Amino acid sequence: LYAKLLSEEGINVVVVTNRFGEEPEIFKKQNLVIYRLPMFEKATSTKYSILEKVGVLFSSFMRKLIKEADVVYIPRFWYSAIPLAKLYKKPVVVHLHDYIPICPLSNLYNMLEDKICARKKGFCSFGCIYTWEKMRGRNFLESMYSVALNSTVGVLLGKFLRLCDAVICVSETHRNIIVKADPSLRSKTYKIYNPLPAISHMDVEGDNFGYFGGPNYLKGFHLIYQAAKWVNINKGNIMNIHATNFFPISKSFQDVLGKYGFTLYGRLNEEKYKKLYRKLRCVVVPSIWPETFSYVAVEALLRGRLVIASEIGAIPEVTKDCDAYLFPTGNFKLLATTMLHVKDMNKETIIDLGVRNREIMKKKFSNEKTIKKFVNLLTWAA
Protein backbone atom coordinates (compact mmCIF):
# COMPACT_ATOMS: atom_id res chain seq x y z
CA LEU A 1 0.00 0.00 0.00
CA TYR A 2 2.88 2.39 0.80
CA ALA A 3 4.40 1.75 -2.63
CA LYS A 4 1.12 2.59 -4.34
CA LEU A 5 0.58 5.75 -2.29
CA LEU A 6 4.16 6.94 -2.83
CA SER A 7 3.97 6.41 -6.58
CA GLU A 8 0.74 8.41 -6.64
CA GLU A 9 2.70 11.26 -5.02
CA GLY A 10 5.07 11.28 -8.01
CA ILE A 11 7.91 9.38 -6.32
CA ASN A 12 9.70 6.68 -8.32
CA VAL A 13 9.32 3.41 -6.40
CA VAL A 14 11.03 0.10 -7.18
CA VAL A 15 9.75 -2.92 -5.20
CA VAL A 16 11.50 -6.29 -4.93
CA THR A 17 9.32 -9.04 -3.50
CA ASN A 18 8.63 -12.76 -3.76
CA ARG A 19 6.77 -14.31 -6.66
CA PHE A 20 3.87 -16.65 -5.92
CA GLY A 21 2.09 -18.82 -8.48
CA GLU A 22 1.51 -17.22 -11.86
CA GLU A 23 2.19 -13.65 -10.79
CA PRO A 24 3.99 -11.59 -13.45
CA GLU A 25 7.75 -11.24 -12.95
CA ILE A 26 7.65 -7.51 -13.68
CA PHE A 27 4.82 -5.03 -13.15
CA LYS A 28 5.05 -1.40 -14.25
CA LYS A 29 2.57 1.40 -13.74
CA GLN A 30 3.61 5.05 -13.96
CA ASN A 31 6.18 5.60 -11.19
CA LEU A 32 5.85 2.09 -9.73
CA VAL A 33 7.93 -0.93 -10.79
CA ILE A 34 7.57 -4.31 -9.04
CA TYR A 35 10.07 -7.13 -9.54
CA ARG A 36 8.87 -10.52 -8.32
CA LEU A 37 11.67 -13.04 -7.74
CA PRO A 38 11.06 -16.80 -7.20
CA MET A 39 12.58 -17.05 -3.74
CA PHE A 40 10.03 -18.90 -1.56
CA GLU A 41 7.31 -21.38 -2.40
CA LYS A 42 5.06 -20.46 0.52
CA ALA A 43 3.85 -17.16 1.92
CA THR A 44 4.67 -18.48 5.42
CA SER A 45 8.44 -18.29 4.82
CA THR A 46 10.09 -16.44 7.68
CA LYS A 47 12.78 -13.88 8.33
CA TYR A 48 15.39 -16.64 8.38
CA SER A 49 14.38 -17.99 4.97
CA ILE A 50 15.43 -14.64 3.54
CA LEU A 51 18.90 -15.04 5.06
CA GLU A 52 19.27 -18.25 3.06
CA LYS A 53 18.83 -16.30 -0.18
CA VAL A 54 22.19 -14.52 -0.05
CA GLY A 55 22.64 -15.32 -3.72
CA VAL A 56 19.67 -13.11 -4.53
CA LEU A 57 20.83 -10.37 -2.16
CA PHE A 58 24.35 -10.21 -3.63
CA SER A 59 23.28 -10.69 -7.25
CA SER A 60 24.32 -8.07 -9.79
CA PHE A 61 20.62 -7.22 -10.21
CA MET A 62 20.14 -6.38 -6.52
CA ARG A 63 23.46 -4.56 -6.22
CA LYS A 64 22.53 -2.43 -9.24
CA LEU A 65 19.14 -1.53 -7.73
CA ILE A 66 20.73 -0.55 -4.41
CA LYS A 67 23.42 1.55 -6.13
CA GLU A 68 20.73 3.44 -8.08
CA ALA A 69 18.44 4.01 -5.09
CA ASP A 70 18.26 7.30 -3.22
CA VAL A 71 16.85 5.52 -0.15
CA VAL A 72 16.59 1.80 0.66
CA TYR A 73 13.28 1.10 2.42
CA ILE A 74 12.85 -2.25 4.20
CA PRO A 75 9.27 -2.94 5.29
CA ARG A 76 9.68 -6.47 6.64
CA PHE A 77 12.35 -9.11 7.30
CA TRP A 78 14.96 -8.03 4.71
CA TYR A 79 17.28 -6.90 7.50
CA SER A 80 20.16 -8.72 5.85
CA ALA A 81 20.05 -6.07 3.09
CA ILE A 82 20.98 -3.32 5.58
CA PRO A 83 24.77 -4.01 5.68
CA LEU A 84 24.89 -4.18 1.87
CA ALA A 85 23.04 -0.88 1.51
CA LYS A 86 25.38 0.76 4.04
CA LEU A 87 28.35 -0.65 2.14
CA TYR A 88 27.19 1.47 -0.79
CA LYS A 89 26.62 4.41 1.59
CA LYS A 90 22.87 4.40 1.03
CA PRO A 91 20.44 5.67 3.68
CA VAL A 92 18.22 2.91 5.04
CA VAL A 93 14.73 3.26 6.50
CA VAL A 94 13.28 0.19 8.25
CA HIS A 95 9.58 -0.20 8.95
CA LEU A 96 8.79 -2.31 12.02
CA HIS A 97 5.41 -3.95 12.56
CA ASP A 98 6.39 -6.11 15.52
CA TYR A 99 9.18 -6.44 18.10
CA ILE A 100 11.87 -8.32 16.17
CA PRO A 101 14.81 -6.06 17.07
CA ILE A 102 14.19 -6.69 20.77
CA CYS A 103 12.41 -10.06 20.56
CA PRO A 104 13.40 -12.75 18.01
CA LEU A 105 9.90 -14.25 18.29
CA SER A 106 8.48 -10.79 17.46
CA ASN A 107 5.74 -10.88 20.12
CA LEU A 108 7.57 -9.69 23.27
CA TYR A 109 5.83 -12.31 25.37
CA ASN A 110 7.47 -14.52 27.98
CA MET A 111 5.85 -17.92 27.46
CA LEU A 112 7.43 -19.39 30.61
CA GLU A 113 6.12 -16.70 32.97
CA ASP A 114 2.95 -15.96 30.95
CA LYS A 115 3.50 -12.21 30.83
CA ILE A 116 5.04 -9.47 28.69
CA CYS A 117 8.78 -10.03 28.37
CA ALA A 118 11.16 -7.64 30.14
CA ARG A 119 14.39 -8.83 28.49
CA LYS A 120 16.40 -6.36 26.41
CA LYS A 121 18.06 -6.22 22.99
CA GLY A 122 16.85 -9.45 21.46
CA PHE A 123 17.92 -11.98 24.09
CA CYS A 124 15.30 -14.72 24.42
CA SER A 125 15.60 -17.77 26.69
CA PHE A 126 15.77 -21.26 25.18
CA GLY A 127 12.77 -22.32 27.27
CA CYS A 128 10.60 -19.46 26.05
CA ILE A 129 11.37 -20.19 22.39
CA TYR A 130 10.80 -23.92 22.82
CA THR A 131 7.50 -23.42 24.68
CA TRP A 132 6.28 -21.01 21.99
CA GLU A 133 7.04 -23.44 19.17
CA LYS A 134 5.44 -26.40 20.94
CA MET A 135 2.32 -24.31 21.53
CA ARG A 136 2.23 -23.67 17.78
CA GLY A 137 2.20 -27.42 17.15
CA ARG A 138 5.84 -27.85 16.10
CA ASN A 139 7.56 -31.18 16.73
CA PHE A 140 10.74 -31.57 18.80
CA LEU A 141 13.20 -31.14 15.92
CA GLU A 142 11.37 -28.12 14.50
CA SER A 143 11.24 -26.55 17.94
CA MET A 144 14.95 -27.10 18.58
CA TYR A 145 15.78 -25.68 15.14
CA SER A 146 13.85 -22.55 16.08
CA VAL A 147 15.68 -22.37 19.43
CA ALA A 148 19.03 -22.52 17.64
CA LEU A 149 18.13 -19.81 15.10
CA ASN A 150 16.28 -17.41 17.39
CA SER A 151 18.90 -17.52 20.14
CA THR A 152 21.77 -16.80 17.71
CA VAL A 153 20.81 -15.28 14.36
CA GLY A 154 17.82 -13.59 15.99
CA VAL A 155 20.17 -11.42 18.04
CA LEU A 156 22.10 -10.56 14.87
CA LEU A 157 18.96 -9.07 13.26
CA GLY A 158 18.80 -6.48 16.02
CA LYS A 159 22.43 -5.54 15.35
CA PHE A 160 21.65 -5.08 11.66
CA LEU A 161 18.80 -2.76 12.58
CA ARG A 162 21.11 -0.47 14.55
CA LEU A 163 22.99 0.29 11.32
CA CYS A 164 19.97 1.92 9.66
CA ASP A 165 19.27 5.67 9.53
CA ALA A 166 15.61 5.66 10.58
CA VAL A 167 13.16 3.21 12.11
CA ILE A 168 9.40 3.58 11.67
CA CYS A 169 7.12 2.26 14.40
CA VAL A 170 3.38 1.90 13.79
CA SER A 171 2.23 3.58 17.02
CA GLU A 172 3.62 5.72 19.82
CA THR A 173 3.19 2.77 22.17
CA HIS A 174 5.21 0.59 19.82
CA ARG A 175 7.98 3.21 19.66
CA ASN A 176 8.11 3.64 23.43
CA ILE A 177 8.49 -0.10 24.01
CA ILE A 178 11.24 -0.43 21.38
CA VAL A 179 13.18 2.57 22.73
CA LYS A 180 12.84 1.46 26.35
CA ALA A 181 14.30 -1.93 25.51
CA ASP A 182 17.03 -0.50 23.26
CA PRO A 183 17.80 3.18 24.05
CA SER A 184 20.38 3.30 21.23
CA LEU A 185 17.46 3.52 18.78
CA ARG A 186 15.83 6.56 20.42
CA SER A 187 17.21 9.26 18.10
CA LYS A 188 16.35 7.38 14.91
CA THR A 189 12.89 6.03 15.76
CA TYR A 190 9.66 7.64 14.54
CA LYS A 191 5.95 6.96 14.85
CA ILE A 192 3.92 6.82 11.65
CA TYR A 193 0.54 5.11 11.69
CA ASN A 194 -0.10 2.48 9.05
CA PRO A 195 -1.91 3.67 5.92
CA LEU A 196 -5.27 1.97 5.56
CA PRO A 197 -7.01 0.55 2.52
CA ALA A 198 -10.49 1.90 1.75
CA ILE A 199 -12.71 0.47 4.51
CA SER A 200 -16.40 1.04 3.94
CA HIS A 201 -19.10 1.37 6.56
CA MET A 202 -21.35 -1.67 6.85
CA ASP A 203 -24.92 -1.69 8.10
CA VAL A 204 -25.50 -3.60 11.33
CA GLU A 205 -27.91 -6.39 10.39
CA GLY A 206 -27.35 -8.78 13.30
CA ASP A 207 -26.73 -8.88 17.05
CA ASN A 208 -23.64 -11.09 17.08
CA PHE A 209 -20.01 -10.76 18.16
CA GLY A 210 -16.94 -11.25 15.99
CA TYR A 211 -13.51 -12.64 16.85
CA PHE A 212 -10.80 -12.89 14.16
CA GLY A 213 -7.74 -14.28 15.94
CA GLY A 214 -8.15 -18.03 15.42
CA PRO A 215 -7.10 -20.42 18.23
CA ASN A 216 -4.02 -18.28 18.91
CA TYR A 217 -3.11 -18.05 22.60
CA LEU A 218 -1.56 -14.57 22.29
CA LYS A 219 -4.66 -13.33 20.48
CA GLY A 220 -6.62 -14.32 23.58
CA PHE A 221 -8.85 -17.08 22.24
CA HIS A 222 -8.78 -18.79 25.62
CA LEU A 223 -10.20 -15.61 27.20
CA ILE A 224 -13.18 -15.24 24.89
CA TYR A 225 -13.84 -18.97 25.31
CA GLN A 226 -13.75 -18.65 29.11
CA ALA A 227 -15.99 -15.58 28.92
CA ALA A 228 -18.60 -17.35 26.78
CA LYS A 229 -18.50 -20.39 29.05
CA TRP A 230 -18.88 -18.21 32.17
CA VAL A 231 -21.92 -16.44 30.68
CA ASN A 232 -23.54 -19.76 29.83
CA ILE A 233 -22.94 -21.33 33.25
CA ASN A 234 -23.63 -18.29 35.45
CA LYS A 235 -26.22 -16.36 33.46
CA GLY A 236 -27.82 -19.06 31.35
CA ASN A 237 -27.15 -17.05 28.18
CA ILE A 238 -25.47 -18.01 24.94
CA MET A 239 -23.29 -15.41 23.25
CA ASN A 240 -23.40 -15.74 19.46
CA ILE A 241 -19.75 -15.44 18.46
CA HIS A 242 -18.52 -15.75 14.87
CA ALA A 243 -14.84 -16.75 14.98
CA THR A 244 -12.56 -16.93 11.94
CA ASN A 245 -9.12 -18.35 11.07
CA PHE A 246 -9.80 -21.80 12.51
CA PHE A 247 -8.39 -24.52 10.25
CA PRO A 248 -8.53 -27.42 10.12
CA ILE A 249 -11.66 -27.68 12.25
CA SER A 250 -12.58 -31.03 13.82
CA LYS A 251 -16.22 -31.79 14.47
CA SER A 252 -15.57 -32.48 18.17
CA PHE A 253 -13.89 -29.07 18.50
CA GLN A 254 -16.84 -27.40 16.80
CA ASP A 255 -19.30 -29.24 19.05
CA VAL A 256 -17.55 -28.14 22.25
CA LEU A 257 -17.38 -24.50 21.19
CA GLY A 258 -20.83 -24.57 19.62
CA LYS A 259 -22.30 -25.33 23.03
CA TYR A 260 -21.19 -21.85 24.15
CA GLY A 261 -22.32 -20.01 21.03
CA PHE A 262 -19.28 -20.18 18.75
CA THR A 263 -19.62 -20.55 14.99
CA LEU A 264 -16.21 -21.34 13.49
CA TYR A 265 -14.86 -20.45 10.06
CA GLY A 266 -11.58 -20.90 8.25
CA ARG A 267 -10.06 -18.07 6.24
CA LEU A 268 -12.85 -16.26 4.41
CA ASN A 269 -12.73 -14.63 0.99
CA GLU A 270 -13.75 -10.99 0.73
CA GLU A 271 -17.39 -11.67 -0.16
CA LYS A 272 -17.96 -14.09 2.72
CA TYR A 273 -16.03 -11.85 5.11
CA LYS A 274 -18.28 -8.87 4.36
CA LYS A 275 -21.37 -11.04 4.66
CA LEU A 276 -20.19 -12.18 8.08
CA TYR A 277 -19.34 -8.64 9.19
CA ARG A 278 -22.92 -7.47 8.59
CA LYS A 279 -24.06 -9.91 11.27
CA LEU A 280 -21.87 -8.24 13.91
CA ARG A 281 -22.66 -5.48 16.35
CA CYS A 282 -19.32 -5.77 18.15
CA VAL A 283 -15.80 -7.10 17.58
CA VAL A 284 -13.78 -8.60 20.46
CA VAL A 285 -9.97 -8.25 20.60
CA PRO A 286 -8.85 -10.07 23.80
CA SER A 287 -5.09 -10.10 23.07
CA ILE A 288 -2.60 -10.79 25.85
CA TRP A 289 0.51 -9.60 23.93
CA PRO A 290 1.30 -5.89 23.45
CA GLU A 291 -0.30 -5.27 20.05
CA THR A 292 1.74 -2.74 18.06
CA PHE A 293 -1.30 -1.36 16.23
CA SER A 294 -4.34 -3.72 16.14
CA TYR A 295 -5.66 -3.51 12.62
CA VAL A 296 -8.65 -5.63 13.72
CA ALA A 297 -9.79 -2.98 16.21
CA VAL A 298 -9.20 -0.12 13.76
CA GLU A 299 -11.11 -1.89 10.99
CA ALA A 300 -14.04 -2.63 13.32
CA LEU A 301 -14.34 1.03 14.36
CA LEU A 302 -14.11 2.20 10.74
CA ARG A 303 -16.86 -0.25 9.80
CA GLY A 304 -19.10 1.28 12.45
CA ARG A 305 -18.86 -1.42 15.11
CA LEU A 306 -18.33 -1.35 18.84
CA VAL A 307 -15.11 -2.87 20.12
CA ILE A 308 -14.35 -4.75 23.32
CA ALA A 309 -10.59 -5.15 23.73
CA SER A 310 -7.76 -5.81 26.15
CA GLU A 311 -6.15 -2.72 27.64
CA ILE A 312 -2.73 -3.62 26.33
CA GLY A 313 -0.12 -2.43 23.85
CA ALA A 314 -1.32 0.14 21.33
CA ILE A 315 -5.01 -0.75 21.66
CA PRO A 316 -5.79 2.13 24.08
CA GLU A 317 -3.92 4.50 21.76
CA VAL A 318 -5.70 3.56 18.53
CA THR A 319 -9.16 3.39 20.16
CA LYS A 320 -8.81 6.64 22.11
CA ASP A 321 -11.91 8.90 22.02
CA CYS A 322 -14.02 6.12 20.50
CA ASP A 323 -16.79 4.13 22.12
CA ALA A 324 -14.58 1.13 22.81
CA TYR A 325 -14.79 -0.99 25.94
CA LEU A 326 -11.35 -1.86 27.31
CA PHE A 327 -10.87 -4.45 30.04
CA PRO A 328 -7.78 -5.41 32.10
CA THR A 329 -5.80 -7.97 30.13
CA GLY A 330 -6.67 -11.53 31.12
CA ASN A 331 -9.83 -10.70 33.08
CA PHE A 332 -12.30 -12.99 31.30
CA LYS A 333 -15.11 -12.30 33.81
CA LEU A 334 -15.02 -8.59 33.06
CA LEU A 335 -14.89 -9.43 29.36
CA ALA A 336 -17.99 -11.58 29.87
CA THR A 337 -19.98 -8.89 31.69
CA THR A 338 -18.97 -6.28 29.09
CA MET A 339 -20.18 -8.56 26.30
CA LEU A 340 -23.48 -8.98 28.16
CA HIS A 341 -23.78 -5.18 28.46
CA VAL A 342 -23.24 -4.72 24.71
CA LYS A 343 -25.60 -7.59 23.94
CA ASP A 344 -28.37 -5.83 25.89
CA MET A 345 -27.91 -2.46 24.16
CA ASN A 346 -30.65 -1.55 21.69
CA LYS A 347 -29.79 -1.58 18.01
CA GLU A 348 -30.33 2.17 17.50
CA THR A 349 -27.71 2.96 20.14
CA ILE A 350 -25.28 0.48 18.58
CA ILE A 351 -25.71 2.11 15.17
CA ASP A 352 -25.35 5.67 16.52
CA LEU A 353 -22.18 4.82 18.44
CA GLY A 354 -20.82 2.98 15.43
CA VAL A 355 -21.28 6.02 13.17
CA ARG A 356 -19.52 8.19 15.74
CA ASN A 357 -16.63 5.71 15.95
CA ARG A 358 -16.19 5.76 12.19
CA GLU A 359 -16.02 9.56 12.02
CA ILE A 360 -13.41 9.70 14.80
CA MET A 361 -11.25 7.04 13.15
CA LYS A 362 -11.41 8.69 9.72
CA LYS A 363 -9.95 11.85 11.21
CA LYS A 364 -7.33 10.03 13.26
CA PHE A 365 -6.05 7.74 10.52
CA SER A 366 -5.84 9.97 7.48
CA ASN A 367 -3.76 8.42 4.69
CA GLU A 368 -2.97 11.94 3.51
CA LYS A 369 -1.31 12.77 6.85
CA THR A 370 0.43 9.40 6.96
CA ILE A 371 1.97 9.63 3.51
CA LYS A 372 3.08 13.23 4.15
CA LYS A 373 4.99 12.13 7.27
CA PHE A 374 6.44 9.19 5.39
CA VAL A 375 7.63 11.31 2.44
CA ASN A 376 9.14 13.87 4.83
CA LEU A 377 11.11 11.11 6.54
CA LEU A 378 12.36 9.66 3.25
CA THR A 379 13.35 13.13 2.06
CA TRP A 380 15.26 13.74 5.29
CA ALA A 381 17.01 10.35 5.04
CA ALA A 382 18.03 10.97 1.43
Secondary structure as the mmCIF struct_conf table of DSSP 4:
data_model
#
loop_
_struct_conf.conf_type_id
_struct_conf.id
_struct_conf.beg_label_comp_id
_struct_conf.beg_label_asym_id
_struct_conf.beg_label_seq_id
_struct_conf.end_label_comp_id
_struct_conf.end_label_asym_id
_struct_conf.end_label_seq_id
HELX_RH_AL_P HELX_RH_AL_P1 TYR A 2 GLU A 8
TURN_TY1_P TURN_TY1_P1 GLU A 9 GLY A 10
STRN STRN1 VAL A 13 ASN A 18
TURN_TY1_P TURN_TY1_P2 GLY A 21 GLU A 22
BEND BEND1 GLU A 25 GLU A 25
STRN STRN2 ILE A 26 LYS A 29
TURN_TY1_P TURN_TY1_P3 GLN A 30 ASN A 31
STRN STRN3 LEU A 32 LEU A 37
BEND BEND2 GLU A 41 LYS A 42
TURN_TY1_P TURN_TY1_P4 ALA A 43 THR A 44
HELX_RH_AL_P HELX_RH_AL_P2 LYS A 47 GLU A 52
HELX_RH_AL_P HELX_RH_AL_P3 VAL A 54 LEU A 57
TURN_TY1_P TURN_TY1_P5 PHE A 58 PHE A 58
BEND BEND3 SER A 59 SER A 59
HELX_RH_AL_P HELX_RH_AL_P4 SER A 60 GLU A 68
BEND BEND4 ASP A 70 ASP A 70
STRN STRN4 VAL A 72 ILE A 74
BEND BEND5 ARG A 76 PHE A 77
HELX_RH_3T_P HELX_RH_3T_P1 TRP A 78 SER A 80
HELX_RH_AL_P HELX_RH_AL_P5 ALA A 81 LEU A 87
TURN_TY1_P TURN_TY1_P6 TYR A 88 LYS A 89
STRN STRN5 VAL A 92 HIS A 95
BEND BEND6 HIS A 97 ASP A 98
TURN_TY1_P TURN_TY1_P7 ILE A 100 ILE A 102
TURN_TY1_P TURN_TY1_P8 PRO A 104 LEU A 105
BEND BEND7 SER A 106 ASN A 107
STRN STRN6 TYR A 109 ASN A 110
TURN_TY1_P TURN_TY1_P9 MET A 111 ASP A 114
STRN STRN7 LYS A 115 ILE A 116
TURN_TY1_P TURN_TY1_P10 LYS A 121 GLY A 122
HELX_RH_AL_P HELX_RH_AL_P6 PHE A 126 MET A 135
TURN_TY1_P TURN_TY1_P11 ARG A 136 GLY A 137
HELX_RH_AL_P HELX_RH_AL_P7 PHE A 140 ASN A 150
TURN_TY1_P TURN_TY1_P12 SER A 151 THR A 152
HELX_RH_AL_P HELX_RH_AL_P8 VAL A 153 LEU A 161
TURN_TY1_P TURN_TY1_P13 ARG A 162 LEU A 163
BEND BEND8 CYS A 164 ASP A 165
STRN STRN8 ALA A 166 CYS A 169
BEND BEND9 VAL A 170 SER A 171
HELX_RH_AL_P HELX_RH_AL_P9 GLU A 172 ALA A 181
HELX_RH_3T_P HELX_RH_3T_P2 PRO A 183 LYS A 188
STRN STRN9 THR A 189 LYS A 191
HELX_LH_PP_P HELX_LH_PP_P1 TYR A 193 PRO A 195
STRN STRN10 ASN A 208 TYR A 211
BEND BEND10 GLY A 213 GLY A 213
TURN_TY1_P TURN_TY1_P14 GLY A 214 PRO A 215
TURN_TY1_P TURN_TY1_P15 TYR A 217 GLY A 220
HELX_RH_AL_P HELX_RH_AL_P10 PHE A 221 LYS A 235
STRN STRN11 ILE A 241 ALA A 243
BEND BEND11 PRO A 248 PRO A 248
HELX_RH_AL_P HELX_RH_AL_P11 LYS A 251 GLY A 258
TURN_TY1_P TURN_TY1_P16 LYS A 259 GLY A 261
STRN STRN12 PHE A 262 LEU A 264
BEND BEND12 ARG A 267 ARG A 267
HELX_LH_PP_P HELX_LH_PP_P2 LEU A 268 ASN A 269
HELX_RH_AL_P HELX_RH_AL_P12 GLU A 270 TYR A 277
TURN_TY1_P TURN_TY1_P17 ARG A 278 LYS A 279
STRN STRN13 LEU A 280 VAL A 285
BEND BEND13 TRP A 289 TRP A 289
BEND BEND14 THR A 292 PHE A 293
HELX_RH_AL_P HELX_RH_AL_P13 TYR A 295 LEU A 302
TURN_TY1_P TURN_TY1_P18 ARG A 303 GLY A 304
STRN STRN14 LEU A 306 SER A 310
BEND BEND15 GLU A 311 GLU A 311
TURN_TY1_P TURN_TY1_P19 GLY A 313 ALA A 314
HELX_RH_AL_P HELX_RH_AL_P14 ILE A 315 THR A 319
TURN_TY1_P TURN_TY1_P20 LYS A 320 ASP A 321
BEND BEND16 CYS A 322 ASP A 323
STRN STRN15 ALA A 324 PHE A 327
TURN_TY1_P TURN_TY1_P21 THR A 329 GLY A 330
HELX_RH_AL_P HELX_RH_AL_P15 PHE A 332 ASP A 344
BEND BEND17 MET A 345 MET A 345
HELX_RH_AL_P HELX_RH_AL_P16 LYS A 347 LYS A 364
TURN_TY1_P TURN_TY1_P22 PHE A 365 PHE A 365
HELX_RH_AL_P HELX_RH_AL_P17 ASN A 367 ALA A 381
#
